């Protein structure tokens, strides 16, 4: 029975760094007293990030490029900013539709 994933060892430290970064952002998001909106949006960003990371790892399991490793290690903060911007934009459209009765 195989107990290890068949991916390059260079992914391991990168994934560990990404997890640490997300735990820090997640704890900070959960400490904001806004009814959980920031924590919810951060959770969406975490799911989106790991979906993208899985695609990168599946495409190049044994030979990641430096760009792949950099995106997995440091790609979460920019994705978090984009997720907050999209959430705000979608929420503004929600209110427009609600006012118009759509």
KAPE-V908701 format. One record per helix or strand of 2 or more residues. SS is the DSSP state (~ for helix, > for strand). FROM is the first residue (numbers start at 1). TO is the last residue. If there is no record, write none. Layout:
ss;from;to
SS;FROM;TO
SS;FROM;TO
This chain:
ss;from;to
~;10;30
~;37;59
~;66;100
